[in-house]
Amino acid sequence: MKLNRISLLVLVLAAPIVISWLSPLALAQESAGVKISPSIIEERVDPGQIFTSALQINNLGREPGTFYIVTRNISGLSPEGKPIFAAEGEPTGLELISWIRITDEPIIIGGGETKTVPFSIAVPKEATPGAHIGSIFLATSAERPKETGIGVGYQVATIINLRISGEILEEAEIREFRADKNLYSQPRVKFLTKIENLGNVVVRPRGPIEITDMFDRPIATLTLNESAAAILPKSARVFEADWQGDNLTFGRYQALMSLVYGEDAKTTITGTVSFWILPLKIILPSVGGLIALILLIFLFVKLHIRKKLRELRQASAEAIHKSALGPLERELLHPPKGAPVSRAALLTIVLLLFTLSFLLVLFFFFA
């Protein structure tokens, strides 16, 4: 059947497809011209069972429209959570569309009208246990679209996730949990978590990230994967969570992540990460002021020693004129000129060591 390009009324909206897959509470997908519901179907079925359901297709435009049904397997998810659609005949390990029975006739829907399109899924008796995932597209062209991957042209879709009973394995591991930096000058922290699904069914790990300070006091609690985004079997996905704290935050902090997943949400995986927050806008002026204070103390002590030295020499000269003294007594009354300076340098070193010790104690105390 020859394509009628003027009938290309429905443009793809990646966001509705993503939302419908990421969130179990997602509403029906729709484009500027058509709406299809439900947006996602998740069911548990047995090998050999025939699952039946129906799609509600609503023409949002004022003019009649002709639509065609196209099915596609889903091979995975992009890092952003968008479904990756497999090419026709491409093995995914999650195959589903060969089991779907649905009309291949054009569907004509009047403006503002809704039509019900029934379909069934005949699960083979030898179907492997676990997840089988595919999609039913609504297109405005009778020709099967050639695009694969994330961009799928001009369709909206219902995503189907069947969980075939049998030997079900629900297993996920945290491959990475870290902050995007080790040291922050202000409490603006991004947490990155990579989770791998080692099982044969879809998992949706979610849970809190609790941030504690150096006294092990809870400071804030975030929720990772609040929308319950999915991770397909034998694949990994990266999640992000952001924390913005008080500007007076200072020291070493720790984040503890506890995620639950599984059909009964009873399986837990945990991870921890630590990071530093050192407000340099506060620390640098404080250290600069402390160094300036040390220099002032050094100058004051040096000037004071010189003054006392002059007074001592004057008193010694008067004493020498009054009485004759031996060499030893004169040396005691006239100490070497370098001695007071050496004492001043020693005093300065002591003050510097004290300051450094104080800063180290302060640093580790707040760590």
N, C-alpha and C positions, 0 to 999 in steps of 0.2 A: 504494500500500500504506500503510495507516494506521500511524503511528508508535506504537511501544510504548515509552513513557517509562521503564517499569520496566527495560527492557533496556539502558538507558543506563549501562553498567557501566564504560566506559573513559573516563577523564578525560585531557585533553591534558596532557602534560608538555613544556613548552617546552624545558627543558634537554636532553632526549635528542635532540630534533630539531636544536637548535643544535649540540650536540656532534657529531652524526653528519655535519653539513654542514661544520663547522669543521675537524675532525680527520680525516685519511685513515685513521687507525687506530681510528676509533670502533667500538664494538660495536653490536649490534643495538638498535634502540629498543624500549622496552617501557613499558607503563603498568601500573597496578595489576592489570589483568585480561588483557592480551594482549601478545604480543611478536611483532615482525615483523623478519625478516632476509632479505637484508643490509640494513643501514641506508642505505648509499649505493652506487650503481653508477656507475662512471666508465669509459667505454669509448671507443675510437676506432673509428669506422665510416665506411664509404664511402657516397656517394649511391647509392640504389638497393638497398642491402644490407638484409637482414632480420636484425635482432639478436634472439636468443631468450635468455630467462633464466627464473628462477622465484623465487617468494617462499616463504619458510617461515613459516607463521603458527602460533604456539603459544598455546593457550588456557591461561593460568596459573591460572585458577579451577578449582573443583571441579565446577561445573555446566556443562552444555553451553551454548554460546553461538552466536548467529547474527550473522554479520558481512557487511559489504557493501564492495565496492571502489569507490573514488571517485578520480578523477585531477584533478590541478590543475597549471597552469603556475606557474612562479616568476618573478616580475618583478624581484626584487632582494633586497637584504639590508638590514636595519635597521642603525643605528649600532652596536647591540650584537651584530650578527652573526646575528640571527634571520631565517629566510627570510620573504619577503613574498610571499604567495600571490595570484595574480591572480584576478580575477573571471572567470566563464565568458564566453568570447568576447573578453576584454580582450587587445589586442595587446601583446606584450612584446618582440618582436624575438628572443626565445629560445624560441619555441614548440616544444613537444614532444608534448603529450598527444594531439593528433589523429592521431599516428602509432602510438599504443599500442593493441594488441589484447589485451584481457583480459576474463575473464568478468564479466557483470553480474548473474549469479545469486547469491542468498544462499549464504553458505558456513557450514555448520553444523559446529562443532568440539566434540567432547566435552571434558569437564574433564580438563586435563592432557595433551591430545592435540595433535599437530602435523599440519598439512596443507600439502601443496605445491600452490601455485597458479602454473601456468605463464603466461607472457605473451610477447608478441613486439612488436618495434618495427619497422615497415616504413618505412625512410627513403626519402623521395621522391628521384627522380633529380635534381630541380631544387632540392634542399635547399641552403640557403646554407652555405658553409663556416664552421666555428667552433663555438661552444658552443650547445647546445640543452638546456634544463633544465626538468624537470618533476618531479612527485611522484605516487606511488601511495599513497592513504590507505586505512586500514582503519577503517571506521566501524561503529557499532552501529545505524545507521538507514538505511533504504532510500532516504530522500529526500536529495538532494544538499544539503550544508550551504550556507547562504546567506552565512556569514561570509567575508570576504576580509581581506587584509592579514596581520598577524602572528598574531592569535588565530584559531585554526581549531577552536574547540569541543572535540570529543571524539574526535579521531583520533590515531593514530600513523602514521608514513609512512616509505616508502623514497624517497630522493631520487635522481633519475637525471640524470646529466650526460653527454651524448653529445658527443663531439668529431668533427664531420663533417670529413672530410679535404677538402683543396682549398687555397685560398689562405689559409693560416693567418697571423694577425698576432699576435705576442706582444710587447706594448709596454706598459710601465708607467712612470709618472713620479711623483717625490716632489713633491707640491704644497706641503707644509709639513713642516718638521722643527724643533721648538723645545722649549725647556724651559718649564714653565708659569710660571716667573718668571725675571727676569734676575739678581736678587740674593737670596741665601739666608743666613740667620744660622746654619744648620747644614746638613750634607750630607744633605738629604732632597729629592731631585730627581725630578720626574716629566717624562718625555719624551713628547711628542705628535707622531705622524707621520701625515700624511694622504697616501695613495697613490691615484692614479687609474689605472684600467685602461683604456688607450686601444685595446686590441686587440679581437679577436673570440673569444677563448677565456678560460677562467678562469685566473687567475694566483694564486700563493700565495707572495708575496715573504717571505723570512725571512733573518735574518743578524745579525751582531754589532753592538753599539754599544760602541766602545772609548773609555773616558774617560781623558784624560791631564792631568797637572798643568802648572804653569808652566814646568817643566824638560823638558816633552815626554816625561815618564815615564808608562808605562801604570799606571793606578790600579785600574781595574775593567773588566770586560767583561760586558755584558748581551746577551741574545738577544731580538730583536724578532720577534713572531709565531712563537713556538716551536712552537705547535700547528699551524702551516701553514694558518691560516685563509684562506678564499678571498675573492677580489675578482671580482665578475661583470664581464663586458664592459660597457664604457661606463658605469662607475660608479666611485665612490670610497669609501674606507673609512678610518677613523681607528683607529690602534693606539696603545697605551700601554705604557710600560716604566718601572719605578721603580728608582732607585738610592739606597742608603743607605750612606754612607761613614763614615770615622772621625771622631769628634767634634773631633779636632785639625786637620781639614782647613781650609786657608786659602788664599785667593788666587783667581786666574782659572783656570778649567778649560775644556777643550774636549772635545766628544763627536763622534766620527766614526762614522757609520753606513754600513755596506756591506751591501746586500741583494742576494740572487740570486733569480732566478725563471726560469720557462720550463721546457719539458719536460726539457731536459738541465741545467737550473740553471746555465747559462753566461752569462746576461745579468745585468749588475751595475748597480745604481743606488746612488749615494752622496749623503750630506748631512752637513753639519757645523753645530754650534751651540756657542756659548761662553756661559759663565755665571760668576758670582762667588759665592764663599762667604766671608763675613766674619763670624767668630764674635764678635758684639757683646758677649757675656757675658765675653769675654776682652779685647777691644779697649777697651771703655768704661772698665773699672777701670784698665787700663794708662794710658790717656790722662789719666784723672782723677788718678792718682798722679803722672804726669809734670807736670801743671799745678801740683799741690800742691808738687812739688819746686822748680819755677821760682819760685813765690811765696816759698818759704822762702829760696831763694838771693837773691831780690830784697830781702827784709827784712834778711837778713844783710849784704848789701853796703851797703844804706842805713845800717844801724846802724854798720857799720864806718867808713863815710865820715864820719858825724857824729862818731864818736869821734876820728878822725884830725884832723878840723876843729877840735875843741875843743883838742886837743894843740897844733895849729899856732898857734891864736890865743893860747894861753897862752905859747908860746915867743916869739911875735911881741911880745906885751906886755912881756915881760922884756927883749927886745932893744931896744925903743923907750925904755925907761927908762934903759938903759945908754948909749945914744948917740942923737944927734939925726940923724934921717934925712930925706931929701927926700920930696916927695909921691910920686914914682915908686916909690921903695923901699917906702914905706908901702902903696901899692896892691898891690905884689907880695906883701908880707907879709900883707895883709888881702884876700884874693880875695872877690868878690861871694858873698853867701850862697846865691844861686840856682845857682851853678855846680856844686857837688857834687850837688845834686838832679838837675840836668840830666844829669850824667854817670851817675847811677844809673838814670835813665830810659833813657838811651842803652844802658846795659849790659843792662837788662831787654829792650829791643827786640831787641838782638842775640841774647839768649838765646831769645826767642820765635821769631825768624826761624830760628835754628839748630834749634829744636825742630820747627818746621813743615817745614823742609828735611829733617830726619831722618825725619819721618813720611812725607813724600812719597817719599823714597828707599826707605823700607821698604815702602810701599804698592806702588810700581811694581816693586820687586825681587821681591815675592811675587806680583805680577800676571803 
